[in-house]
């Protein structure tokens, strides 16, 4: 059975975007690419909410100098949206019912799937217990305001710590798995 990984960058004070939606602080170092290539060995499908998909689709298809671009462009991508009319980024398709689609995908053979960003999507899947691994990347910045990680999730959700990974840039990735003992 496949796993679903959720990966998100957040500020030290817990915001994944600034007060005006800015992401200009999402800067990572060269050792980040090594991690991403390791992640790409684990996964075979990328999942996005509409806003993250639109940002990624505006960047990756035209990027030629980044070694990650080939993988980002070749992986199957599913964007969850009721508003989006087309998904023109290579190997992309639209689905409207995230919970039903992810349940179906988790039962299919294949490698893990990953959600990059897309906090609203992650919150909807957390409510159903569908995320298997959380990879929270804490960036060395305090924003003071913005949209909090897991905005709209108002329940207790226990996670078990697995490990950390430090990056030369000062970013720290914390690996968690949901505590499903209760």
C-alpha positions in Angstrom: 0.0 0.0 0.0 1.2 3.5 -0.8 1.9 6.3 1.7 1.1 10.0 1.5 3.7 12.5 2.5 2.9 16.1 3.4 5.9 18.5 3.1 5.7 22.2 4.0 8.1 25.0 4.7 7.1 27.1 7.7 8.6 30.0 9.6 9.9 29.6 13.1 6.6 31.2 14.3 4.5 28.8 12.4 3.4 30.6 9.2 3.7 29.0 5.7 3.1 32.3 3.9 3.4 35.9 4.9 0.5 38.3 5.7 0.1 39.2 2.0 0.6 35.6 0.7 4.3 36.2 0.1 6.7 33.2 -0.2 9.8 35.2 -1.0 11.4 33.7 2.2 11.2 30.1 0.8 14.9 30.0 0.1 16.9 26.8 0.5 20.5 25.9 0.0 22.3 23.6 -2.4 22.1 20.6 -0.1 18.3 20.9 -0.5 18.6 19.4 -4.0 20.3 16.3 -2.6 17.3 15.8 -0.3 14.8 16.4 -3.1 16.4 13.8 -5.3 16.3 11.3 -2.4 12.6 12.2 -2.0 12.0 11.7 -5.7 13.2 8.1 -5.3 10.4 7.5 -2.8 7.5 9.0 -4.7 5.8 8.7 -8.1 2.9 11.2 -7.8 2.7 14.8 -6.8 -0.5 16.2 -5.3 -1.4 19.9 -5.2 -4.2 22.3 -4.2 -5.1 24.8 -6.9 -3.0 27.8 -5.7 0.2 25.8 -5.2 -0.4 24.0 -8.5 -0.7 27.4 -10.3 2.5 28.7 -8.8 4.4 25.5 -9.6 3.0 25.2 -13.1 4.1 28.8 -13.8 7.6 28.0 -12.8 8.8 24.5 -13.5 7.8 24.0 -17.2 10.1 26.9 -18.3 12.9 26.2 -15.9 16.0 24.9 -17.7 18.9 25.4 -15.3 17.4 23.5 -12.3 18.2 19.8 -12.2 14.9 19.2 -10.3 12.8 20.5 -13.2 13.0 17.3 -15.3 11.5 15.3 -12.4 8.9 17.9 -11.5 7.8 18.1 -15.1 7.7 14.3 -15.7 5.9 13.1 -12.5 2.1 12.5 -12.7 0.4 15.5 -11.0 -3.0 15.7 -9.5 -4.5 19.1 -8.7 -7.5 19.2 -6.5 -9.8 22.0 -7.5 -13.5 22.8 -8.2 -12.6 26.0 -9.9 -9.7 25.1 -12.3 -10.9 24.4 -15.8 -7.6 23.0 -17.2 -4.3 21.6 -16.0 -1.8 22.2 -18.8 1.4 21.4 -17.0 2.7 18.1 -18.4 1.2 14.9 -16.9 -1.4 16.9 -14.8 -5.0 16.2 -14.2 -7.8 17.8 -12.2 -9.8 16.0 -9.5 -12.5 17.5 -7.4 -13.0 15.2 -4.4 -9.6 15.0 -2.7 -10.7 12.5 0.0 -12.2 10.0 -2.4 -9.4 10.3 -4.9 -6.6 10.0 -2.3 -8.3 7.0 -0.7 -8.5 5.3 -4.2 -4.8 6.2 -4.9 -3.6 4.9 -1.6 -5.0 1.5 -2.5 -3.3 1.3 -5.9 0.2 -0.1 -6.4 3.0 2.4 -6.6 5.5 4.5 -4.6 4.5 7.1 -2.1 2.8 10.3 -3.1 3.7 13.8 -1.9 1.9 17.0 -1.2 4.1 20.0 -1.7 2.7 23.0 0.2 -1.1 23.0 -0.3 -2.0 23.5 3.4 -5.8 23.6 2.8 -5.5 20.2 0.9 -3.5 18.8 3.7 -6.0 19.9 6.3 -8.8 18.2 4.5 -6.8 15.0 4.3 -5.7 15.2 7.9 -9.3 15.3 9.0 -9.7 11.8 7.4 -6.4 10.4 8.7 -5.0 10.0 5.1 -1.5 11.6 5.6 1.1 9.0 6.6 4.2 11.2 7.0 4.7 14.9 7.8 7.9 16.7 6.8 7.8 20.1 8.3 10.7 22.3 7.2 11.3 25.1 9.7 12.9 28.1 8.0 15.2 30.4 10.0 12.9 33.4 9.9 10.2 35.0 12.0 7.4 36.5 9.9 5.3 37.9 12.8 2.1 37.4 10.8 0.7 35.4 8.0 -1.3 32.2 7.3 -0.6 29.6 10.0 0.4 26.0 9.1 -2.8 23.8 9.3 -5.0 26.9 9.2 -8.6 25.8 9.9 -7.6 22.6 11.7 -9.0 23.1 15.2 -8.6 19.6 16.7 -5.8 17.9 18.6 -3.7 15.8 16.3 -0.9 13.9 17.9 2.2 13.2 15.9 5.1 11.0 16.8 8.6 12.4 16.2 10.8 10.3 13.9 13.9 12.4 13.2 15.3 15.7 12.0 17.5 16.7 9.1 19.6 19.9 9.2 20.4 21.9 6.1 23.4 24.2 5.6 21.0 27.1 5.1 19.7 26.8 8.7 16.5 25.0 7.7 15.6 22.0 9.8 13.2 19.3 8.6 11.3 17.5 11.3 9.8 14.1 10.3 6.6 13.1 12.1 4.1 10.2 11.7 0.6 10.4 13.0 0.0 8.7 16.3 -2.8 6.2 15.4 -2.7 4.4 18.7 -5.9 6.1 20.0 
